[in-house]
Structure formats: C-alpha cells, structure tokens
Amino acid sequence: MLMLLQIVYFLLTVLWWVIIIQAIFSWLVAFNVVNTSSDLVRSVLYALDRITAPIYRPIRRIMPDLGALDLSPLVVLLILYILMNIVLPNVMYSLG
C-alpha cells in the first residue's frame, strides 16, 4: 500500500511540473517570445492543453469568469500542494 501511495505522490509531482511548464509556455506565447507558427511549438501547446484541460474543466465551471485572467491553474496547484504535503504524508504516516 505504501508503494502505491509513493506512485501517486510521483504522479502528482509530474502533474505539478506539467502545469508549471504549461503556464510558463502560455505566457511566452502571450508575450510573443515564442512563435506559434512553428510546428514544434504548436504540437507542444496542443499536448500540454490535452493533458491539463480535463483537470481545469471542473474548476472553470465553478469559478466565476474573470475574462482573460484564468486562475484555474493556480487552484489546481493549490489542490495538488494540499494533497502532496498534507494528505498523502498523513496517510503514509498512518500506514507506516
């Protein structure tokens, strides 16, 4: 059971970094640092969007529309932080 929780922790860490990379990449595109006419850039953006969109969708339904400001990645990162640093260590401690 402990090994399964460690795998969950690892997957949550990977998801954390995917969200961070996607946020930075979207800022680079928004400020025209990275050009979206490149096939590589488009494919990376598409892949990151396909990974994160199902996670953001339920949060975007709950949160009010703030126009161009999207706070759903921040909310997901907060939830991941709580899971990784509060919930999982307590579960691991109670099992171990």
C-alpha positions as CSV (number, residue, x, y, z in Angstrom):
1,M,0.0,0.0,0.0
2,L,2.9,2.3,0.8
3,M,4.4,1.7,-2.7
4,L,1.0,2.7,-4.3
5,L,1.0,6.0,-2.3
6,Q,4.5,6.7,-3.4
7,I,3.5,6.2,-7.1
8,V,0.5,8.5,-6.5
9,Y,2.9,11.1,-5.0
10,F,5.2,10.8,-8.0
11,L,2.3,11.2,-10.5
12,L,1.1,14.3,-8.6
13,T,4.6,15.7,-8.8
14,V,4.7,15.1,-12.5
15,L,1.4,16.8,-12.9
16,W,2.6,19.8,-10.8
17,W,5.5,20.3,-13.2
18,V,3.3,19.9,-16.3
19,I,1.0,22.6,-15.0
20,I,4.0,24.9,-14.3
21,I,5.5,24.3,-17.7
22,Q,2.2,24.9,-19.4
23,A,1.7,28.2,-17.6
24,I,5.2,29.4,-18.4
25,F,4.8,28.3,-22.0
26,S,1.4,30.1,-22.3
27,W,3.0,33.3,-21.0
28,L,5.8,33.0,-23.6
29,V,3.2,32.7,-26.3
30,A,1.1,35.6,-25.0
31,F,4.1,37.9,-24.9
32,N,5.3,36.8,-28.4
33,V,8.5,35.4,-27.1
34,V,7.6,32.0,-28.7
35,N,6.0,32.0,-32.2
36,T,3.1,29.7,-32.7
37,S,3.7,29.3,-36.4
38,S,6.3,26.7,-35.6
39,D,5.0,23.1,-35.8
40,L,7.0,22.1,-32.7
41,V,5.6,24.9,-30.6
42,R,2.0,24.1,-31.8
43,S,2.4,20.4,-31.0
44,V,3.8,21.1,-27.5
45,L,1.0,23.6,-26.8
46,Y,-1.6,21.1,-28.1
47,A,-0.1,18.3,-25.9
48,L,0.0,20.4,-22.8
49,D,-3.6,21.5,-23.4
50,R,-4.8,18.0,-23.9
51,I,-3.1,17.0,-20.6
52,T,-4.4,19.9,-18.5
53,A,-7.8,20.6,-20.0
54,P,-9.6,17.7,-18.2
55,I,-8.2,18.9,-14.9
56,Y,-9.1,22.5,-15.4
57,R,-12.6,22.0,-16.8
58,P,-14.4,21.2,-13.4
59,I,-12.7,24.2,-11.8
60,R,-13.6,26.5,-14.6
61,R,-17.2,25.5,-14.2
62,I,-17.2,26.5,-10.5
63,M,-15.1,29.7,-10.7
64,P,-16.5,33.0,-12.0
65,D,-15.4,34.2,-15.4
66,L,-12.7,36.8,-15.0
67,G,-12.2,37.5,-18.6
68,A,-8.7,36.9,-19.9
69,L,-7.4,36.0,-16.4
70,D,-7.6,32.2,-15.8
71,L,-7.0,31.2,-12.2
72,S,-7.8,27.5,-12.7
73,P,-4.1,26.5,-12.9
74,L,-3.5,28.3,-9.6
75,V,-6.4,26.5,-8.0
76,V,-5.2,23.1,-9.3
77,L,-1.7,23.8,-8.0
78,L,-3.1,24.7,-4.6
79,I,-5.1,21.4,-4.5
80,L,-2.0,19.5,-5.5
81,Y,0.0,21.2,-2.8
82,I,-2.5,20.2,-0.2
83,L,-2.7,16.6,-1.4
84,M,1.1,16.2,-1.7
85,N,2.1,18.0,1.5
86,I,-0.8,17.4,3.9
87,V,-3.0,14.5,2.9
88,L,-0.5,11.9,1.5
89,P,2.1,12.3,4.3
90,N,-0.6,11.8,6.9
91,V,-1.9,8.7,5.1
92,M,1.6,7.4,4.7
93,Y,2.3,8.1,8.4
94,S,-0.8,6.3,9.5
95,L,0.0,3.2,7.4
96,G,3.7,3.1,8.2
